[in-house]
Every structure is written in C-alpha cells, then in structure tokens.
Amino acid sequence: MDKQTEIEIQAAAFRRLQKHLMQDRTDVQNIDLMNMAGFCRNCLARWYQEAANEKGIEMGKDEAREIYYGMTMAEWKANYQTEANAEKQAAFEVAFKENVTERD
C-alpha cells in the first residue's frame, strides 16, 4: 500500500469513529469512555488540535472541540451530557491522571 492510500484509509477510519461517537452513540458519555477506554471525545478533539498545531495551524482547545463535535461544548452538554454519579467521577479522576498529560 502506498503512503497516500494509507493516509486516506486512516482518515476515513477517523471520520467513521467520529460519526459513530457524534451521531450513532450520543448516549455514550465522555466520562464512561474515559473510564473504560482511557480516552473520550475531548481527547480526540485535543489530538486533532495537536496535529493541526504540529502542521503550523494555530488552533485552540475550544476551536478543535467545536470542529470535532460539530457544535460548541455548551450545545453538546445541553443536548447529550448527563450527570455523573460520585463513583463515575472518582473513576474519572483516576483515568484522567493515567491517560491525559498536562497539555490542556
């Protein structure tokens, strides 16, 4: 496989993951993703931001999240986010420390 085809396939897989999380499974909460998989939608948006920054494209956290989510975080939270119980919040603190570096 040539490099360009590989990049296109990787991009298609990323777009499908994004669609799955943003359209097909809006019921899955970010806190549950982080607690179970060590990443969430915000991580994917941050990785997008970091890739843009590495290419010399200035992009902040809020802009990257809006691009990834297709809406502002306030809109996403109002439409899809539910309250997390104390147990989920405690697990999130552990998962966040284990998986997210101090780049935010």
Sine and cosine of phi, psi and omega as CSV:
sin_phi,cos_phi,sin_psi,cos_psi,sin_omega,cos_omega
0.00,0.00,0.71,-0.70,0.02,-1.00
-0.98,0.18,0.32,-0.95,-0.11,-0.99
-0.87,0.49,-0.68,0.74,-0.01,-1.00
-0.89,0.46,-0.67,0.75,0.04,-1.00
-0.90,0.44,-0.66,0.75,0.03,-1.00
-0.86,0.50,-0.71,0.71,0.02,-1.00
-0.88,0.47,-0.68,0.73,0.00,-1.00
-0.91,0.42,-0.63,0.78,0.04,-1.00
-0.93,0.37,-0.67,0.74,0.05,-1.00
-0.88,0.47,-0.68,0.73,0.02,-1.00
-0.90,0.44,-0.64,0.76,0.02,-1.00
-0.90,0.43,-0.65,0.76,0.03,-1.00
-0.90,0.43,-0.64,0.77,0.05,-1.00
-0.89,0.46,-0.71,0.70,0.01,-1.00
-0.88,0.48,-0.61,0.79,0.01,-1.00
-0.93,0.36,-0.64,0.76,0.08,-1.00
-0.88,0.47,-0.70,0.72,0.02,-1.00
-0.87,0.50,-0.74,0.68,0.01,-1.00
-0.87,0.49,-0.69,0.72,-0.01,-1.00
-0.85,0.53,-0.72,0.69,-0.05,-1.00
-0.98,0.22,-0.51,0.86,-0.12,-0.99
-1.00,-0.09,-0.38,0.92,-0.03,-1.00
-0.85,-0.52,-0.72,0.70,-0.09,-1.00
-0.98,0.18,-0.57,0.82,-0.10,-0.99
-0.78,-0.63,0.79,0.61,0.06,-1.00
-0.91,0.41,-0.27,0.96,0.02,-1.00
-0.95,0.30,-0.37,0.93,0.00,-1.00
-0.98,0.19,0.86,-0.51,-0.07,-1.00
-0.99,0.15,0.53,-0.85,0.05,-1.00
-0.83,0.55,-0.65,0.76,-0.03,-1.00
-0.89,0.46,-0.60,0.80,0.03,-1.00
-0.94,0.35,-0.65,0.76,0.07,-1.00
-0.86,0.50,-0.74,0.68,-0.03,-1.00
-0.90,0.44,-0.69,0.72,-0.04,-1.00
-0.91,0.41,-0.56,0.83,-0.06,-1.00
-1.00,-0.06,-0.60,0.80,-0.15,-0.99
-0.91,-0.41,-0.22,0.98,0.00,-1.00
0.99,0.14,0.19,0.98,0.10,-0.99
-0.44,-0.90,0.29,-0.96,0.03,-1.00
-0.55,-0.84,-0.13,-0.99,0.01,-1.00
-0.86,0.51,-0.62,0.78,0.01,-1.00
-0.90,0.43,-0.59,0.81,0.06,-1.00
-0.90,0.44,-0.71,0.71,0.02,-1.00
-0.87,0.49,-0.65,0.76,0.05,-1.00
-0.91,0.42,-0.64,0.77,0.02,-1.00
-0.91,0.41,-0.66,0.76,0.03,-1.00
-0.90,0.44,-0.59,0.81,0.08,-1.00
-0.89,0.46,-0.73,0.68,0.04,-1.00
-0.86,0.51,-0.73,0.68,-0.02,-1.00
-0.88,0.47,-0.65,0.76,0.03,-1.00
-0.90,0.43,-0.65,0.76,0.04,-1.00
-0.90,0.44,-0.71,0.70,0.00,-1.00
-0.88,0.48,-0.63,0.78,0.03,-1.00
-0.89,0.45,-0.45,0.89,0.03,-1.00
-1.00,0.00,0.12,0.99,0.01,-1.00
0.99,0.11,0.20,0.98,0.04,-1.00
-1.00,-0.09,0.89,-0.45,0.01,-1.00
-0.96,0.28,0.81,-0.59,-0.01,-1.00
-0.46,-0.89,0.78,-0.63,0.04,-1.00
-1.00,-0.03,0.13,-0.99,-0.04,-1.00
-0.86,0.51,-0.72,0.69,-0.04,-1.00
-0.91,0.42,-0.65,0.76,0.02,-1.00
-0.90,0.43,-0.69,0.73,0.01,-1.00
-0.89,0.45,-0.67,0.74,0.01,-1.00
-0.90,0.43,-0.66,0.75,0.01,-1.00
-0.91,0.42,-0.62,0.78,0.07,-1.00
-0.90,0.43,-0.73,0.68,-0.04,-1.00
-0.92,0.39,-0.73,0.68,-0.06,-1.00
-0.97,0.25,-0.40,0.92,-0.08,-1.00
0.97,0.24,0.26,0.97,0.00,-1.00
-0.19,-0.98,0.17,-0.99,0.04,-1.00
-0.96,0.29,0.33,-0.94,0.06,-1.00
-0.88,0.48,-0.60,0.80,0.02,-1.00
-0.88,0.48,-0.65,0.76,0.04,-1.00
-0.91,0.40,-0.70,0.72,0.01,-1.00
-0.86,0.51,-0.75,0.66,-0.03,-1.00
-0.88,0.48,-0.68,0.73,-0.01,-1.00
-0.91,0.42,-0.58,0.81,-0.07,-1.00
-1.00,0.06,-0.54,0.84,-0.22,-0.98
-0.75,-0.66,-0.41,0.91,-0.11,-0.99
-0.99,0.16,0.69,-0.73,0.06,-1.00
-0.92,-0.40,0.24,-0.97,0.02,-1.00
-0.95,0.33,0.64,-0.77,0.05,-1.00
-0.98,-0.19,0.67,-0.74,0.02,-1.00
-0.97,0.26,0.14,-0.99,-0.07,-1.00
-0.88,0.48,-0.60,0.80,0.00,-1.00
-0.90,0.44,-0.72,0.70,0.03,-1.00
-0.90,0.43,-0.64,0.77,0.00,-1.00
-0.90,0.43,-0.65,0.76,0.02,-1.00
-0.91,0.41,-0.67,0.74,0.04,-1.00
-0.90,0.43,-0.59,0.81,0.02,-1.00
-0.89,0.45,-0.67,0.74,0.01,-1.00
-0.84,0.54,-0.67,0.74,0.03,-1.00
-0.93,0.38,-0.77,0.64,-0.04,-1.00
-0.88,0.48,-0.64,0.77,-0.01,-1.00
-0.90,0.44,-0.73,0.69,0.01,-1.00
-0.88,0.47,-0.59,0.81,-0.03,-1.00
-0.98,0.22,-0.43,0.90,-0.19,-0.98
-0.86,-0.51,-0.29,0.96,-0.09,-1.00
-0.90,-0.43,0.80,-0.60,0.03,-1.00
-1.00,0.08,0.14,-0.99,-0.04,-1.00
-0.99,0.17,0.80,0.60,0.02,-1.00
-0.98,-0.19,-0.27,0.96,-0.04,-1.00
-0.97,0.23,0.00,0.00,0.00,0.00
